[in-house]
């Protein structure tokens, strides 16, 4: 499912809501999650899961073509941990 399919799904589930408002609602939710993560915060949706920011340590890698060693700098990456309700729904 891509973003437009998600908007259409929200539109179909909420009778009477114009398609543009459904798109605005999806964009608002995704924007709020992105904004909180950008500030280093965490978003917990009970029964669904948690979004957080984790830090990957600096590490050494090797260029497979030349064999040269490289240093990959530390960076922050978004992460998602599924909640109990989501896990149960999938299984």
Buried (B, 14 or more C-beta within 10 A) or exposed (E): EEEEEBBBEBBEEEEEBEEEEBBEBBEEBEEEBEEBBEEEEEBEEEEBBBBBBEEEEEEEEEEEEEEEEEEEEEEEEEEEEEBEEBEEEEE
